[in-house]
């Protein structure tokens, strides 16, 4: 495949992923922490990492979220869903080190 086409496809896929996650949060009013991170523009792998850190900080902030079930690849897992306002409160406690994570943290805080 031509390199320029590969770049274009990757850009389009990332934009679609971000838009899809943001639309899901808008539609339902809540989302998992990873969904909020993807909606903030992080790639999936980094979103999972930041979501893990946010989970730890949610305990510190005293925010529990709503218990729910997440369905992926034919299996169901227990999860917690958070509103954008709750994620913004968690993001104020979260102190990332990497520049990409700091940018995502500010976008999460402003999403409320």
ABEGO torsion letter per residue (X at the ends): XBAAAAAAAAAAAAAAAAAAAAAAAAAAGBBBAAAAAAAAGBBAAAAAAAAAAAAAAAAAAGBAEBBBBBBBGGBBBBBBBBBAAAAAAAAAABBBABAAAAAAAAAAAAAX
